[in-house]
Amino acid sequence: MAAARASLRRAIAKSPDEWRSWVGLMRLSTGRAQRQALRQAARLNPRDPEVVQFLLAPGSLTQRWSYDDAWIGWPVAPLHRSHLIRGSFLDPRAGTLGRGGDAAYHFGVDITVHDDRPEPGAPPGRAHRVYAVEGGGAVLPPRGASGPCEDRKVSVGHFDYWHVDTSGVVAGGERIRPGQMIGWTCKGLWHVHLAEWMELYGRRVYVNPVHPGMKLGPYVDREPPRIHAIELYRPAMPRWTAGARVTLPQAGVRLPRTRLSGLVDVRAWIDDPPLRAGPLAAPTQPYRVALELVRDRDGRTVLARTVFRADVFLGSSAGTQAVPIGYHYAPGTSETLPAALCLRDRRRDCGGKYWFRLFARPTSAYWDTRRTPNGTYRLTVRAWDAAGNEAARTMRITIRN
């Protein structure tokens, strides 16, 4: 990667007005370097589809999803009934915390199964049959049929199925039809992890399996997201911690709404309620979040931005602007507890908590109020789920720089 970036910079030095070199550098960079390359690429060729893709809010997707067949269903039985999703796309996970690194984004969804009610015929240590939601050739990793069950996976079509034991069910290269059984879930994990990928400008990127026009169906979500709170803080950047769950601890000095100045950390606690109540139910994060700032004295919108969309993986610059997980999530965020731990300890509150920084972008997490004239404003936050349900919440603020 370093050599590729150096090569592109040499090409740019020779021909600074050649937009393709800037696009290449944009794709291979992150943070401020990526933004600088994006600005140059947009100046030279603003209509290039890849440039347009990267100019959108982080996590957005301009390309449509496409599949190799029209089958709709779920990877666990009953195939044609909506299931609980306990871990959503872009959830915070432990990542490299154990080696002194940072938390990481979840790159798929965890679809719940009941390990306390294994299906008849389940082998020892296995619980439920897993079915392909799209047809194609079965791809098994080199050690896909050995090692701990939780490390096994199988890929078919545009989907990867993790924590799935394929032993005696499918073989590598075997042609799979949609709805065909491809393995068993690992007993004790209470879920199958489903990841989806898309070919975007010649590179594979993870995309959200829960989206309009998805393979999973029927998908039932009647309740709108919940915007529990909007709060204002001085900038604070704590370190992630890992215990029973991954947490970004509370940090920062809370600000009064009537005296905002300088850099402000604007945070919102937002989630989407589960399909139904129960010990395995947990809220998930919203599909899209946006904000609007309206001046009180004349009703003029002075700022409107989509905070993020949960279409594309935010942790990689391959398909969107990569946003550090500590910028995207705000202090107070915590991961949903694993189902096994929740049920073992009989905890009442096992769900995660999603606090978002509303001004997060690849190079910063805060709102510079000095760029907005002093005065009183209405700040409105809106959130949507994948089914299109919408919620909104408004607060009045005053900027005094």
N, C-alpha and C positions, 0 to 999 in steps of 0.2 A: 504493500500500500504506500509506504513512504517513497519507494522508488517510482511508483506510478505517478504520485503527486509531483515529484521532482521533474519527471519527464514532461508532464503537462505544463508545469511552470516554464520550462525551457521553450516549449512550443508557443506559449503565450508571449514570452519575451520576443520571439521572432515575429509573431503575427498577433498582436494584441486585439485586433478587430475580428478575429476568427472566433465566432460564438461557440463552435463545437468544443473547443478546448476548455472554455469556461464552464460549459455544461458538464464535461468530464470531471473537472476539478470540483465542481459543486457536488457531484455524486460521491466523490471519494473523500469529502471533508465533512467536518462537523462544526457546530458552534459558529463563532465569529468568521472563521475562514470560509465556511459554507455560505454564510449570508453575503459576504463580499463577492464571492464567485457568482452567486445567484443574481446580485444587483447588476454585475457586468453582463451576464448572459441575458437578463431581461432587457437591458439597454440595447443590446445588439440584435436580439431576436425575441421580442415579447410574445410572439404568437406560437412559438415552439411548444407542442403539447407537454413536453417534460418540464419546461420552464414554468408553464401555467400550473402544472401539478404542484411544484415546489413553492409557488407564490401564494397558494391557498393556506388556510389555517392548518397547523400541525395535525396530522392524522386524517386529513381529507383525502378523497380519492376521486379522480375524474374519470378513470376507466371503469367500464361496466364489468360486473361479474359475468363469467360464462362457464358453462359446464358441458360435459360430454353426453349427458342424458337428462331427461326431464323428471326423473324419480324424485319424490319428496317424502321425507320421513325422518326418523330419529335413529341413532346407532344402537339403542337399547329398546327392549320390549316394554310396553306395546309400541310398535313402530310408528303408529299414526295417532299418538296422543302426546300433548305437550308435557315436557319433563322439567323438573327443577334444575336450574343452573346455579351452582353454589360458588363457583369461582369464575369471574368474568374476564374478558379480554382487557389487558392492561392493568389488571390487579397488581398491587405491590407484592413481591415475593422476596425470599431471603437472598437470592442471587449469590454474590461473592462475599457476603458479610463475614462468613467464616474465615476468609483469608484477608480480612481487613479492607475489603472493597465496599461496594454499595449495594443497595437493594436493586432488584431488576423487575422489569415488566413481565407479566404473565402473557404468553404468546398464543393463548387459545382459550377455550372455555371448559369448565369441569361439569359434566352432566352427571347428576346424582343417580346412584343405584342403591338398593337396600341390601346391604351385606348380611343383615339379620334374617333375610328371606331369600336364600340362594335358589336359583332355578333347579328343577329336577334334572339330574344328569350332570350337574356341575362337578368337575374333577376336584380332588382335594386342593384346598387353598385358592379355589376360584369361585366366582359367584354368579355372574350373569353373562349371557351371550352378547357378543358385539356384532353389529351388522354394518355393512358398507353403505354409506349414503350416496356414493357415486361409484360407477363402475370403472374398471381399468385393470392394469397389471399390478399384482401385489409386489411390493418392494419391502424386503426385510433387511435391516442392518446386518453387518457381518456377524455380530453376536446376538442377533434378534431372537434366537430360539434358546438362548442359554442365559445364565446369570439371574439375578433377582427379578422377580416378576415386575416390580415397579419400574425397572429399567427397560422393559421390552416395549417394542412398538411395531406397527405395520403401517405402510402408506399405500393408499389406493386413490388414483385420480388426483384431485386437488386437496386431499385430506390426509392428515397423519393421526393415527389413533395410538395414544400413549397409555402405558400400564395395561397392555393387552397381550395375553399369552396366545400365540397362534399355533402352538404345538399340536400336531395331528389334525389341524383344521385347514390351513392353507400353506402353500409352499411359495417360495420366492419365484416371481415370474408367472405365477398362475393367473389366468384371466378371471377376474371377479366381476359379477354382475351386481347392479345396485339392489340392495335389500338382502344380499347373501351374507350368511354368517362368516365372520373372519377370525373369531377368537373368543376368549373369555376375559372378563375383568378380574383384577387381582383382589381377592378377599382381604378386607381390612382397610382398603383405600376409599371405599364408598363412592367411587366415581370412575368415569372414563374421561380422559383429557382429549378433546377434539381440537386440532389445529388445522387451519386452512391457509393455503398459499395461492399466490397469483403471480403470473409472469408479467412484470411491469418494466418496460423499456429494457428488456433483455436480462432482467435479474429477478430472482424469486424473492418475494417479500411476504411476510405473514400479514394476513388480513383477518378481520373479525368474522367468525362463522355466523354471528347473529347480526343480520343486516337486511334491509328491504330486498326481496327477491332471493332470500336464502334457501339453502337446501333443506334446512331443518323445518319441518312442518307436520301438522299445524303448530303455529307458534302463538301462544295465548298470553297477552299482556294487556289487561284492562285498566290497570291503575297508572296514573301519570307519575313521573319522578317526584320526589319530595325534596324541596329546598328548605332544609331545617333552619339554616342561619346564614347570615352574611356578616363578617366581622372584619375590622380594620386593625392592622398592627404595624409597628415599626419593623423594618426588615430583620428577619431572623432565619438562620440556616443551620438547624441542628443536624446531628448525625443520626442515621438510621440505627435502630437497635433490634436485636433478635432474641426472643425468648420463646414463649409458647406461640407467639405470633410476631410478625415483623411490624415495627412501629416507628413512626416519625414523631418523636416526643413533642409535647407542647413547648412553645418557645416564643419569645417576643413580648413587647410591651403593647398592650391594647390602647388604641387611640380613640378619642371622642369624635363623633361624627361631625362636629361643628368646627373643628380646628385641624384640618388636614393640610400638611405641607411636606415638601420634599418627596422622598421615596416612601411609598406606602405599600404594604403587603395586604392586598385585598383577597380575602379567603371566603369560600362558600362551602358549607357542608351539604352535599347533595347525594342522593342515592335513588335507586329504583326498587320499590318493594317486591318481594318474591311472589311467585304465582299463587302460592297457598301457604298457610301456616303449618308449622310442624317442627320437630327437632332438627331436621336437616335443611330447613329453609333459612335463607340469608339474603340480605339486600345485595344488589349488584350496582355497578356504577352506571351513570347515564350514558346515552349514546352520543349526545351532543350538548354542548353548553355555549351560550352566547351572552353578551352583555350590551347594554345601551346606556349612555349618559345623556340626559336631557336637561338643558338649562331651564331653571324655574321661570325666569322673568319673561321669556318669550317662547318657550316650548320648543326651542331648536335642539335637534340632536347634534351634539358636538363630538360624540365618539360612539362607534358601534363596531364590535369585533366578535368573531366566532372564537371562543377560547380554545376549543379543540373539538375534533370529531374522533370517534373510536372506530374508524374504518381501517386504518393502516397502523402497523406497529410503530410506536413512538420512539423505541429504543434504537432504531437504525436509520441511517441517512439514505438507505437504498430506495425508499419509496416516499419519504416525506421528510420534513425538517425534524431531525432528532431533538427531543427535548429531554434534558436530564431529569431523572425521576424525582429528584429533590426539588426541581423547579415546578414540575407538573403538580405534584402533591404538596400540600401545606402541612405544617405541624398539626398534630392531632389525628393524623391518618393512621389507621391500623388495618392489618390483614384479617380476613375472615379465618377463624380458627379451623383447622382440619376437622372433618366430621368425627373421626375416631376419637380424637382428644375431647371434643365437645361432648360426645355421648358417654365416654368413659367417666368424665368428671361431673356429668350432669349439670353443666353450666346453663344458666338461663340466657345469657347474652353471648352468643358465639359469632354474631355477624361482624363484619368489618365496618369501618367508618371512613368515609371518603371526604376529605377536605381538599379542595382545589384552589390553587393560586390563579386568580382570574386574569392576571396579566403575564402569565408565564409564556416564554418564548425560548428559542434555542440559546440565547445569550444572556437572558435576564429573567428574574422572577417577579419584579416589582413595577408599580405604577409611578412614573415620574410626574407628579401633579404640577410641576413647574411649567409643563407644556400646555396646561389648561388654564384659562383666565380665572382669577378669583371670582367666587360667587357661590350661589346655592344651586344644587343639582339634584335630580332624581336618578339614582342608579338602579336599573332593572336587570335582574339576572333571569335568564330563561334556560330551561333544560328539557330535552326530549329523550324518549326511549326509542328503541328500534321499531316499535309498532306505530310511532308517530304521536303518542300521547305527550302533551306539553304541560309544563308548570312554570309559574313566574312568581317572582318576589321582588319588591321594590323597597328601597330605603332612601331617605333624604340625607345628603351630605353637604358640607360647606368647605370650600377650599380657601385657605388663607395663607398664601405665600408672601 
